[in-house]
């Protein structure tokens, strides 16, 4: 396999690595699904859920995710957690000094 510079496109004859191709296809599918779903006005929580689901689906070795919101009083709350472990981790942050 030849190398290409940063501004060069790979040759159409060069094989694409299977993992890179799979991740690229999955990412394109997530982006397409998010574009479709975000075209509807379903609110902030729904948008956060889509972002979290997309992260879990498309980032290798990620099995849990969430968005942590730092409240004005300094507490951390879980928004759109993928599961209870994410909620528990955010709650644990509130016990730390």
C-alpha positions in Angstrom: 0.0 0.0 0.0 1.4 3.4 -1.0 1.4 6.4 1.2 -0.4 9.6 0.5 0.4 13.1 1.8 -2.0 15.1 3.9 -3.5 16.8 0.7 -3.6 13.7 -1.4 -6.6 11.4 -1.9 -5.8 7.7 -1.6 -5.7 5.9 -5.0 -8.9 4.1 -5.9 -6.8 1.0 -6.4 -5.5 1.1 -2.8 -7.5 -1.1 -0.4 -9.2 0.6 2.6 -8.5 -1.0 6.0 -11.6 -3.0 7.0 -11.8 -1.4 10.5 -11.5 2.1 9.1 -14.2 1.4 6.5 -16.5 -0.1 9.2 -16.1 2.8 11.5 -16.6 5.3 8.7 -19.8 3.6 7.6 -21.1 3.4 11.1 -20.3 7.1 11.8 -22.0 8.1 8.5 -25.1 6.1 9.6 -25.2 7.8 13.0 -24.8 11.2 11.5 -27.5 10.5 9.0 -29.9 9.3 11.7 -29.1 12.3 13.9 -29.7 14.7 11.0 -33.1 13.1 10.4 -34.1 13.0 14.0 -32.8 16.5 14.8 -34.9 17.9 12.0 -37.9 17.5 14.3 -38.2 19.8 17.3 -38.2 17.2 20.1 -36.4 19.3 22.7 -33.0 19.4 24.5 -33.4 16.1 26.3 -34.1 14.2 23.1 -31.1 15.9 21.4 -28.8 14.8 24.3 -30.1 11.3 24.1 -29.2 11.2 20.4 -25.7 12.4 21.1 -25.2 9.9 23.9 -26.5 7.0 21.8 -24.4 8.1 18.9 -21.3 8.1 21.1 -21.9 4.7 22.4 -22.7 3.3 19.0 -19.8 4.8 17.0 -16.8 5.1 19.4 -14.9 1.8 19.7 -14.9 0.3 23.2 -17.4 2.8 24.6 -20.3 1.0 26.4 -21.7 3.8 28.6 -22.0 7.5 28.2 -23.9 10.5 29.5 -23.8 14.3 29.7 -22.9 15.7 33.1 -24.5 19.0 34.0 -22.8 21.1 36.6 -25.5 23.0 38.4 -25.1 26.5 39.8 -24.9 25.1 43.4 -21.9 22.9 42.3 -23.8 19.6 42.2 -23.4 17.3 39.2 -26.5 15.8 37.6 -26.7 13.2 34.8 -28.5 14.1 31.6 -29.4 11.5 29.1 -27.4 8.7 30.8 -27.1 5.5 28.8 -27.6 3.4 32.0 -27.7 3.6 35.8 -23.9 3.3 36.2 -23.6 6.7 34.6 -26.1 8.1 37.0 -24.3 6.6 40.0 -20.9 8.0 38.8 -22.4 11.5 38.6 -23.9 11.1 42.1 -20.6 9.9 43.4 -19.0 13.2 42.1 -21.3 15.1 44.5 -19.8 13.3 47.5 -16.3 14.4 46.7 -14.8 17.5 48.3 
